[in-house]
Amino acid sequence: MLYHLFTWLKQEFNVPGAGLFQFLTFRIAMAVLLSLVIATVYGKRIILYLQKKQIGESVRDLGLEGQMQKKGTPTMGGIIILLSILIPTLLFANLDKVYIRLMVLCTVWLGVIGFLDDYFKIKARKSAKEKGEAYKKKDSDGLAGITKIIGQVGLGIIIGTTLYFSNAVTVEREVIGVAYQKQAAEKYGKDSTVLVRNIDGVEKRYVRVKTPITTIPFVKNHEFNYSKLVSWIGPGAEQFTWIVYILIVTLIITAVSNGANLTDGLDGLAAGVSAIIGIGIGVFVYVSGNYKFADYLNIMYIPNLGELSIFVAAFVGACIGFLWYNAYPAQVFMGDTGSLALGGIIASLAIIVRKEWLIPIFCGIFLVENLSVMIQVGYFKYTKKKYGEGRRVFLMSPLHHHYQKKGYHENKIAVRFWIITVLLVVASIMTLKIR
């Protein structure tokens, strides 16, 4: 909003200082600062409000050290994260860009799903209290699992459909040869327009195209076209690429969102891991949205992507600011209101910047948390069927609880998971040059 206001003031009245809002770096800095202020200053007020409304966490007795001390800690703190992301984005970003609109939708969509889940859990606890019954936390208290999956799938369909069909979603391909316009027309269509750019004194020609390509790591030809997944069927099969693409996008968003939800089990764990991942994605967004960096690194340039740096900056600031209250010992928990949104946001950003196949690397913590639950449940069911009693691979799942059972302090577990995430993010960034 402020971006559009100051742009208008600059164009119509040439107001001194209004031109600052045309600089992406200025707006990135402002987004980070504002998100930190909202999360730290106004976050305290939200926590006090949650305490006043007795919106506290109920805890199952799982035999974990320090677990029962968390009882009554305010939950639904994810509201702090959501506000710290949305307000700076709405103020400093160009809201005309399709990528900004998609990420605002993603944040609100998953935030609402998580909020409803937390709300129904709180409602169930209050209902038990009014009846004079001892409340025992049950998985059925919140939204049904299938309901959350449907919500995540719905978001995946919207994002996948938009990215595949919207004319505003393009990439630039370099045209090499003498007959530039003819070559572009033959390869990309008769309406293709050749753009000429001077990069370090060298004229280069590009054409903007719509193509379902993405980046794959650690290979020389580091691009992959989703149409190859259906081209083997026969001629004309490429027209059905959108089905495969939307399915993959939906699967990724659902998996990463649930992975973040499972990771949110220790003070500061999910917020810290998400902040580090956000910094890594911010690097990808910035270089892929700048044609000079994209040319230097030999990666695809995505027009209008740079504006998404505002959202990423707000995201990182929100996660770090939330850690002010969520780090051990936590004064507030994010609940599903925050954890579902964090995972969905990370997945959507990775898909938009066309780095979704790097998710298993920089979201390695989310991945192993997911896998630990799947392995634990699968092995338990298998052994129960085969031997008559269920056996476990881990002392407890998700994985962070396994280490708690082994006697590690939760703060040490969280910090070590942060360090691992730093290493994974650095490895992901290295793929820009190592392939």
C-alpha positions as CSV (number, residue, x, y, z in Angstrom):
1,M,0.0,0.0,0.0
2,L,2.8,2.4,0.9
3,Y,4.6,1.4,-2.2
4,H,1.7,2.3,-4.4
5,L,1.1,5.6,-2.4
6,F,4.7,6.8,-2.6
7,T,4.9,5.8,-6.3
8,W,1.9,8.0,-6.9
9,L,3.4,10.8,-4.9
10,K,6.6,10.6,-6.8
11,Q,4.9,10.6,-10.2
12,E,2.3,13.3,-9.6
13,F,4.0,15.6,-7.1
14,N,7.7,14.6,-7.1
15,V,7.7,14.5,-3.3
16,P,11.2,14.4,-1.9
17,G,12.1,11.0,-0.5
18,A,9.2,9.2,-2.2
19,G,11.6,7.7,-4.7
20,L,13.1,5.6,-1.9
21,F,10.2,3.2,-2.3
22,Q,11.4,2.4,-5.9
23,F,14.5,0.7,-4.4
24,L,14.0,-2.9,-3.7
25,T,16.8,-3.0,-1.1
26,F,15.2,-0.2,0.9
27,R,11.8,-2.0,1.0
28,I,13.5,-5.3,2.0
29,A,15.2,-3.6,4.9
30,M,11.9,-1.9,6.0
31,A,10.0,-5.2,5.8
32,V,12.5,-6.9,8.0
33,L,12.5,-4.1,10.6
34,L,8.8,-3.8,10.7
35,S,8.2,-7.5,11.0
36,L,10.7,-7.6,13.9
37,V,8.9,-4.7,15.6
38,I,5.5,-6.3,15.2
39,A,6.7,-9.7,16.5
40,T,8.6,-8.4,19.5
41,V,6.7,-5.3,20.6
42,Y,3.1,-6.1,19.7
43,G,3.7,-9.8,20.1
44,K,3.9,-9.3,23.9
45,R,0.4,-7.7,23.8
46,I,-1.0,-10.7,21.9
47,I,0.6,-13.1,24.4
48,L,-1.0,-11.2,27.3
49,Y,-4.4,-11.3,25.5
50,L,-4.1,-15.0,25.0
51,Q,-3.3,-15.4,28.7
52,K,-6.2,-13.3,29.6
53,K,-8.5,-15.5,27.5
54,Q,-7.0,-18.6,29.0
55,I,-5.9,-19.9,25.7
56,G,-3.2,-22.1,27.1
57,E,-1.6,-25.3,25.9
58,S,-2.8,-28.6,27.2
59,V,-0.1,-31.3,27.5
60,R,-0.3,-35.0,27.2
61,D,1.9,-36.8,29.8
62,L,4.4,-38.5,27.5
63,G,7.1,-38.9,30.1
64,L,9.4,-36.2,28.7
65,E,11.6,-34.1,30.9
66,G,10.1,-30.6,31.6
67,Q,7.0,-31.4,29.6
68,M,4.4,-30.7,32.3
69,Q,6.0,-27.4,33.1
70,K,4.7,-26.2,29.7
71,K,1.1,-26.7,30.7
72,G,-0.9,-23.5,30.4
73,T,1.6,-21.7,28.1
74,P,-0.4,-19.6,25.6
75,T,-0.8,-21.2,22.3
76,M,-2.1,-19.8,18.9
77,G,1.0,-17.6,18.9
78,G,1.2,-18.2,15.2
79,I,-1.1,-15.2,14.9
80,I,2.1,-13.1,15.8
81,I,3.9,-14.7,12.8
82,L,1.1,-14.2,10.4
83,L,0.6,-10.5,11.2
84,S,4.3,-9.9,11.1
85,I,4.4,-11.4,7.6
86,L,1.2,-9.9,6.2
87,I,1.5,-6.3,7.4
88,P,5.0,-5.5,6.0
89,T,4.1,-7.3,2.8
90,L,0.9,-5.3,2.3
91,L,2.7,-2.1,3.1
92,F,6.0,-2.4,1.1
93,A,5.4,-4.8,-1.7
94,N,4.0,-4.2,-5.2
95,L,0.6,-5.9,-4.8
96,D,0.1,-6.0,-8.6
97,K,2.6,-8.9,-8.9
98,V,1.1,-12.3,-9.1
99,Y,3.8,-13.9,-6.9
100,I,3.0,-11.5,-4.0
101,R,-0.7,-12.2,-4.3
102,L,-0.1,-16.0,-4.3
103,M,2.0,-15.8,-1.1
104,V,-0.5,-13.5,0.7
105,L,-3.2,-16.1,-0.2
106,C,-1.1,-19.0,1.0
107,T,-0.4,-17.3,4.3
108,V,-4.0,-16.4,5.0
109,W,-5.3,-19.8,3.7
110,L,-3.1,-22.0,5.8
111,G,-3.3,-19.6,8.7
112,V,-7.1,-19.9,8.8
113,I,-6.9,-23.7,8.7
114,G,-4.4,-23.8,11.5
115,F,-6.4,-21.2,13.5
116,L,-9.6,-23.3,13.2
117,D,-7.7,-26.4,14.3
118,D,-6.3,-24.6,17.4
119,Y,-9.7,-23.0,18.1
120,F,-11.6,-26.3,18.2
121,K,-8.9,-27.8,20.5
122,I,-9.3,-24.9,22.9
123,K,-13.1,-25.2,22.7
124,A,-13.0,-28.9,23.5
125,R,-10.9,-28.1,26.6
126,K,-13.2,-25.4,27.8
127,S,-16.2,-27.6,27.2
128,A,-14.7,-30.3,29.5
129,K,-13.9,-27.7,32.1
130,E,-17.5,-26.4,32.1
131,K,-18.7,-30.0,32.6
132,G,-16.4,-30.5,35.5
133,E,-14.5,-33.2,33.7
134,A,-10.8,-33.8,33.6
135,Y,-9.6,-32.9,30.1
136,K,-7.4,-35.3,28.2
137,K,-6.0,-34.1,25.0
138,K,-7.2,-36.1,22.0
139,D,-6.3,-35.9,18.3
140,S,-10.0,-35.6,17.4
141,D,-10.4,-32.4,19.3
142,G,-9.2,-30.2,16.4
143,L,-10.0,-30.3,12.8
144,A,-10.2,-33.7,11.3
145,G,-7.0,-34.8,9.6
146,I,-8.8,-35.2,6.3
147,T,-10.1,-31.7,6.6
148,K,-6.6,-30.2,6.9
149,I,-5.4,-32.4,4.0
150,I,-8.3,-31.1,1.9
151,G,-7.4,-27.5,2.7
152,Q,-3.8,-28.1,1.8
153,V,-4.7,-29.9,-1.4
154,G,-7.0,-27.0,-2.3
155,L,-4.2,-24.5,-1.9
156,G,-1.9,-26.7,-3.9
157,I,-4.4,-26.8,-6.8
158,I,-4.8,-23.0,-6.7
159,I,-1.1,-22.3,-6.7
160,G,-0.3,-25.0,-9.3
161,T,-3.0,-23.8,-11.6
162,T,-2.0,-20.2,-11.3
163,L,1.7,-20.9,-11.9
164,Y,1.0,-23.1,-14.9
165,F,-1.7,-21.1,-16.7
166,S,-1.1,-17.5,-15.7
167,N,0.5,-15.4,-18.5
168,A,2.3,-13.3,-15.8
169,V,4.4,-16.4,-14.8
170,T,7.3,-16.6,-17.3
171,V,11.0,-17.3,-17.5
172,E,13.6,-15.8,-19.9
173,R,15.6,-17.9,-22.3
174,E,18.6,-16.7,-24.1
175,V,18.5,-16.6,-27.9
176,I,21.8,-17.4,-29.6
177,G,22.3,-17.0,-33.3
178,V,22.1,-14.5,-36.1
179,A,18.5,-14.5,-37.0
180,Y,17.3,-13.9,-33.4
181,Q,13.7,-13.1,-34.1
182,K,13.3,-16.0,-36.5
183,Q,14.9,-18.4,-34.1
184,A,12.7,-17.2,-31.2
185,A,9.6,-17.5,-33.4
186,E,10.5,-21.0,-34.5
187,K,11.4,-22.3,-31.0
188,Y,9.0,-20.4,-28.7
189,G,6.1,-19.2,-31.0
190,K,5.4,-16.5,-33.5
191,D,4.4,-14.0,-30.9
192,S,7.8,-14.2,-29.1
193,T,9.5,-10.8,-28.6
194,V,13.2,-10.7,-28.4
195,L,14.6,-8.5,-25.5
196,V,18.1,-7.0,-25.9
197,R,20.2,-6.4,-22.7
198,N,23.7,-5.1,-22.2
199,I,25.4,-7.2,-19.6
200,D,29.0,-6.2,-18.8
201,G,29.4,-4.6,-22.2
202,V,28.0,-7.6,-24.0
203,E,24.7,-7.5,-25.9
204,K,22.6,-10.6,-25.1
205,R,19.1,-11.4,-26.4
206,Y,16.3,-13.1,-24.5
207,V,12.7,-14.1,-25.0
208,R,10.1,-14.5,-22.3
209,V,8.3,-17.9,-22.5
210,K,5.8,-19.9,-20.5
211,T,7.3,-23.3,-19.9
212,P,7.0,-25.8,-17.0
213,I,10.7,-26.0,-16.2
214,T,12.4,-26.3,-12.9
215,T,15.9,-26.6,-11.4
216,I,17.4,-30.0,-10.5
217,P,20.6,-30.0,-8.3
218,F,24.1,-31.4,-8.9
219,V,23.8,-31.9,-12.7
220,K,25.4,-29.9,-15.5
221,N,22.2,-29.4,-17.4
222,H,20.4,-28.3,-14.3
223,E,16.9,-27.8,-15.8
224,F,14.1,-30.2,-16.0
225,N,10.9,-29.8,-18.1
226,Y,7.8,-31.4,-16.5
227,S,6.5,-32.2,-19.9
228,K,9.0,-35.0,-20.1
229,L,7.0,-36.9,-17.5
230,V,4.2,-37.3,-20.0
231,S,5.9,-37.0,-23.4
232,W,6.7,-40.8,-23.5
233,I,3.0,-41.5,-23.8
234,G,2.9,-40.2,-27.3
235,P,2.6,-37.2,-29.6
236,G,0.4,-34.5,-28.1
237,A,0.7,-35.8,-24.5
238,E,2.4,-32.6,-23.5
239,Q,-0.9,-30.8,-23.4
240,F,-1.7,-32.8,-20.2
241,T,1.5,-31.7,-18.4
242,W,-0.6,-29.4,-16.3
243,I,-2.2,-32.4,-14.5
244,V,1.1,-33.8,-13.5
245,Y,2.5,-30.4,-12.5
246,I,-0.5,-29.5,-10.3
247,L,-0.3,-33.0,-8.6
248,I,3.4,-32.5,-7.8
249,V,2.8,-29.0,-6.5
250,T,0.0,-30.2,-4.3
251,L,2.0,-33.1,-2.9
252,I,5.0,-30.8,-2.1
253,I,2.9,-28.2,-0.3
254,T,1.0,-30.8,1.7
255,A,4.2,-32.7,2.7
256,V,6.2,-29.7,3.7
257,S,3.3,-28.1,5.6
258,N,2.8,-31.3,7.6
259,G,6.6,-31.6,8.1
260,A,6.8,-28.2,9.7
261,N,3.8,-29.1,11.8
262,L,5.5,-32.2,13.1
263,T,8.7,-30.3,13.8
264,D,6.9,-27.8,16.0
265,G,7.4,-29.8,19.2
266,L,10.2,-28.1,21.0
267,D,10.7,-24.5,22.1
268,G,12.1,-22.5,19.2
269,L,12.7,-25.5,16.9
270,A,10.2,-24.8,14.1
271,A,10.6,-21.0,14.1
272,G,14.4,-21.2,14.1
273,V,14.6,-23.8,11.3
274,S,12.1,-21.9,9.3
275,A,14.0,-18.6,9.7
276,I,17.2,-20.2,8.4
277,I,15.4,-21.8,5.5
278,G,13.8,-18.5,4.7
279,I,17.2,-16.8,4.4
280,G,18.3,-19.5,2.0
281,I,15.2,-19.1,-0.1
282,G,15.7,-15.3,0.0
283,V,19.1,-15.8,-1.7
284,F,17.4,-17.9,-4.5
285,V,14.7,-15.3,-4.9
286,Y,17.0,-12.4,-5.1
287,V,19.5,-13.9,-7.7
288,S,16.8,-15.5,-9.8
289,G,14.9,-12.1,-9.9
290,N,17.9,-10.1,-11.0
291,Y,19.0,-10.7,-14.6
292,K,22.6,-9.8,-14.0
293,F,23.0,-12.3,-11.2
294,A,21.1,-14.9,-13.1
295,D,23.4,-14.4,-16.1
296,Y,26.5,-14.6,-14.0
297,L,25.3,-17.8,-12.2
298,N,23.9,-19.3,-15.4
299,I,20.5,-19.8,-13.9
300,M,17.1,-19.0,-15.2
301,Y,15.9,-15.4,-14.8
302,I,12.3,-15.2,-13.6
303,P,10.8,-11.7,-14.4
304,N,9.0,-9.9,-11.5
305,L,10.4,-12.4,-9.0
306,G,12.5,-9.8,-7.2
307,E,9.4,-8.3,-5.6
308,L,9.0,-11.5,-3.7
309,S,12.1,-10.6,-1.7
310,I,9.8,-8.3,0.3
311,F,7.7,-11.2,1.4
312,V,10.7,-13.4,2.2
313,A,12.2,-10.6,4.3
314,A,9.0,-10.2,6.3
315,F,8.9,-14.0,6.7
316,V,12.4,-14.2,8.1
317,G,11.9,-11.2,10.4
318,A,8.6,-12.7,11.7
319,C,10.3,-16.0,12.5
320,I,13.3,-14.4,14.3
321,G,11.0,-11.9,16.1
322,F,8.8,-14.8,17.3
323,L,11.9,-16.5,18.7
324,W,12.1,-13.7,21.2
325,Y,9.2,-15.3,23.0
326,N,9.3,-18.8,21.7
327,A,12.9,-19.7,22.5
328,Y,13.5,-21.9,25.5
329,P,11.8,-21.5,27.9
330,A,8.9,-20.6,25.7
331,Q,6.4,-17.9,26.7
332,V,4.1,-18.8,23.8
333,F,3.6,-21.6,21.3
334,M,2.8,-21.1,17.7
335,G,0.3,-23.9,17.5
336,D,-1.0,-25.1,14.2
337,T,-1.9,-21.5,13.4
338,G,1.8,-20.9,12.7
339,S,3.3,-24.3,11.9
340,L,1.0,-25.2,9.0
341,A,1.5,-21.8,7.5
342,L,5.3,-21.9,7.9
343,G,5.6,-25.2,6.0
344,G,3.2,-24.1,3.3
345,I,4.9,-20.8,2.8
346,I,8.3,-22.4,2.4
347,A,7.0,-25.0,-0.1
348,S,5.2,-22.3,-2.1
349,L,8.2,-20.1,-2.3
350,A,10.4,-23.0,-3.4
351,I,8.0,-23.8,-6.2
352,I,7.7,-20.2,-7.3
353,V,11.4,-19.8,-7.5
354,R,11.6,-23.2,-9.2
355,K,13.8,-24.8,-6.6
356,E,11.3,-27.4,-5.4
357,W,13.6,-30.3,-6.0
358,L,16.1,-28.8,-3.5
359,I,13.5,-29.0,-0.8
360,P,14.7,-32.4,0.5
361,I,18.1,-30.7,1.1
362,F,17.3,-27.3,2.7
363,C,14.2,-28.7,4.4
364,G,16.1,-31.8,5.5
365,I,14.9,-31.4,9.1
366,F,11.2,-31.3,8.0
367,L,11.9,-34.4,5.9
368,V,13.5,-36.5,8.6
369,E,10.8,-35.5,11.1
370,N,8.1,-36.7,8.5
371,L,10.1,-39.9,7.8
372,S,10.6,-40.7,11.5
373,V,6.8,-40.7,12.0
374,M,6.1,-42.7,8.9
375,I,8.8,-45.3,9.8
376,Q,7.6,-45.5,13.4
377,V,4.0,-46.0,12.5
378,G,4.6,-48.3,9.6
379,Y,7.0,-50.6,11.5
380,F,4.7,-50.6,14.6
381,K,1.8,-51.8,12.4
382,Y,3.9,-54.3,10.6
383,T,5.4,-55.9,13.7
384,K,2.0,-56.0,15.4
385,K,0.5,-57.9,12.5
386,K,3.4,-60.2,12.2
387,Y,4.4,-60.8,15.9
388,G,1.2,-59.8,17.7
389,E,2.9,-56.9,19.4
390,G,4.0,-53.5,18.0
391,R,7.7,-52.7,18.0
392,R,9.4,-49.3,17.6
393,V,12.4,-48.1,15.7
394,F,12.7,-44.9,17.7
395,L,12.2,-44.4,21.4
396,M,9.5,-41.9,20.3
397,S,8.5,-39.9,17.2
398,P,8.9,-37.4,15.7
399,L,12.7,-37.6,15.8
400,H,13.2,-34.7,18.3
401,H,11.3,-36.6,20.9
402,H,13.6,-39.6,20.4
403,Y,16.5,-37.5,21.5
404,Q,14.5,-36.1,24.4
405,K,14.0,-39.7,25.5
406,K,17.7,-40.3,25.3
407,G,18.3,-37.5,27.8
408,Y,19.2,-34.5,25.6
409,H,17.9,-31.1,26.8
410,E,15.3,-29.7,24.4
411,N,17.3,-26.5,24.0
412,K,20.4,-28.5,22.9
413,I,18.3,-30.5,20.4
414,A,16.8,-27.3,18.9
415,V,20.1,-25.5,18.5
416,R,21.7,-28.6,16.9
417,F,18.8,-28.9,14.5
418,W,19.4,-25.2,13.6
419,I,23.0,-25.9,12.9
420,I,22.2,-28.8,10.7
421,T,19.7,-26.6,8.8
422,V,22.4,-24.0,8.3
423,L,24.7,-26.6,6.8
424,L,21.9,-27.9,4.5
425,V,20.9,-24.4,3.4
426,V,24.6,-23.6,2.6
427,A,24.8,-26.8,0.6
428,S,21.7,-25.8,-1.3
429,I,23.1,-22.4,-2.2
430,M,26.3,-24.0,-3.4
431,T,24.2,-25.8,-6.1
432,L,24.0,-22.4,-7.8
433,K,27.6,-23.0,-9.0
434,I,28.3,-26.7,-8.3
435,R,26.6,-28.8,-10.9
